[in-house]
């Protein structure tokens, strides 16, 4: 399998509706997240020295390792989806949806006992378990074989019934759905299918807080990205951020590049085939980018990516190792970023495109040069500390 592959959607048809991902919608989502007592905007790090060294005008990375003390961005989607489930269940006022409201004793009494079920490689499951725990509710989490024991224990610390199964991620999704159906639970999953779209859409909308914060930071700086690199598992986060930036920068849209591990490249395969069908990756999904090991695209997110993403990249694990090391070994007064395997791949790709002459044709096709302003999101910190240390020290 080649280490680096690029494709795009040829002959794009009608554009997907992205009206639910505009600035005002994102502001509503952000207001909900701001109601959490531990809310703080995560930093948009200006890697000015790194940008100069590799030949970019600017290189910005949003560091999600600070999000709610959970070391990853996933809580944004899980909390917003669960809050909206509660809103619909007991008829809360959407405009006043807040942390205090969904955790109040009155809300708990109206809700009764609920078990929230999900499948995860780690971060999403921890987010669901954390939110359920804050609500005084239960959670049931299914993890695919090969999952990190540290990530499993982090989920269990949130009073969750979590276990590693002997199947891949997509089969864990089916197990979670079956559990929810048979036990009158509630499935909180960012994967969608026919008849299951409301929760995944609210998860996607929850991720807009990241994009909203970043856009406002860019606006304050008086500079905007020309290129946005987004990692993807099923594609929910990538579709959410893509839709938001296509809305707020419609007059000068950035190029958007979607990045996946080549061992779980369902979006790349779907874009490459360009036949109107979703293309799955079966079998073991064993990239070290655990949070991206998803073989089936999110059905409600793909039309957005098909319409508005410019390129799809399928890459080897080596590129995320490069990204982890580059972000950890900061230049001069650039801020150090601790980025995990699923968080660093986009930064590794940008660095490699600008410094590896064998990738020159890709760099020129994407249009990266001295005038480019690049934006990446480090979606997780060292969620598996043992693995992180081994990679940073060059032992893995």
ZICORHU-V487164 format. One record per residue. N is the residue number from 1. SS is DSSP state (H for helix, E for strand, C for the rest). Layout:
N	SS
N	SS
This chain:
1	C
2	C
3	C
4	E
5	E
6	E
7	E
8	C
9	C
10	C
11	C
12	C
13	C
14	C
15	C
16	C
17	C
18	C
19	H
20	H
21	H
22	C
23	H
24	H
25	H
26	H
27	H
28	H
29	H
30	H
31	H
32	H
33	H
34	H
35	C
36	C
37	C
38	C
39	C
40	C
41	C
42	C
43	C
44	E
45	E
46	E
47	C
48	H
49	H
50	H
51	H
52	H
53	H
54	H
55	C
56	C
57	C
58	E
59	E
60	E
61	E
62	E
63	E
64	H
65	H
66	H
67	H
68	H
69	H
70	C
71	C
72	E
73	C
74	C
75	H
76	H
77	H
78	H
79	H
80	H
81	H
82	H
83	H
84	H
85	H
86	H
87	H
88	H
89	H
90	H
91	C
92	C
93	C
94	H
95	H
96	H
97	C
98	C
99	H
100	H
101	H
102	H
103	C
104	C
105	H
106	H
107	H
108	H
109	H
110	H
111	H
112	C
113	C
114	C
115	E
116	E
117	E
118	E
119	E
120	E
121	C
122	C
123	H
124	H
125	H
126	H
127	H
128	H
129	H
130	H
131	H
132	H
133	H
134	H
135	C
136	C
137	C
138	E
139	E
140	E
141	E
142	E
143	E
144	C
145	C
146	C
147	C
148	C
149	H
150	H
151	H
152	H
153	H
154	H
155	H
156	H
157	C
158	C
159	C
160	C
161	E
162	E
163	E
164	E
165	C
166	C
167	C
168	C
169	H
170	H
171	H
172	H
173	H
174	H
175	H
176	H
177	H
178	H
179	H
180	H
181	H
182	H
183	C
184	C
185	C
186	E
187	E
188	C
189	C
190	C
191	C
192	C
193	E
194	C
195	C
196	E
197	C
198	H
199	H
200	H
201	H
202	H
203	H
204	H
205	H
206	H
207	C
208	H
209	H
210	H
211	H
212	H
213	H
214	H
215	H
216	H
217	H
218	H
219	H
220	H
221	H
222	C
223	C
224	C
225	C
226	C
227	E
228	E
229	E
230	E
231	E
232	C
233	C
234	C
235	C
236	H
237	H
238	H
239	H
240	H
241	H
242	H
243	H
244	H
245	H
246	H
247	H
248	H
249	C
250	C
251	C
252	C
253	C
254	C
255	E
256	E
257	E
258	E
259	E
260	E
261	E
262	C
263	C
264	C
265	C
266	H
267	H
268	H
269	H
270	H
271	H
272	H
273	H
274	C
275	C
276	C
277	C
278	C
279	C
280	C
281	C
282	C
283	C
284	C
285	C
286	C
287	C
288	C
289	C
290	H
291	H
292	H
293	C
294	C
295	C
296	C
297	C
298	C
299	H
300	H
301	H
302	H
303	H
304	H
305	H
306	H
307	H
308	H
309	C
310	C
311	E
312	E
313	E
314	E
315	E
316	C
317	C
318	H
319	H
320	H
321	H
322	H
323	H
324	H
325	H
326	H
327	H
328	H
329	C
330	C
331	C
332	C
333	C
334	C
335	C
336	C
337	C
338	C
339	C
340	C
341	C
342	C
343	C
344	C
345	H
346	H
347	H
348	H
349	H
350	H
351	H
352	H
353	H
354	H
355	H
356	C
357	H
358	H
359	H
360	H
361	H
362	H
363	H
364	H
365	H
366	H
367	C
368	C
369	C
370	C
371	C
372	C
373	E
374	E
375	E
376	E
377	E
378	E
379	C
380	E
381	C
382	C
383	C
384	C
385	H
386	H
387	H
388	H
389	H
390	H
391	H
392	H
393	C
394	C
395	C
396	C
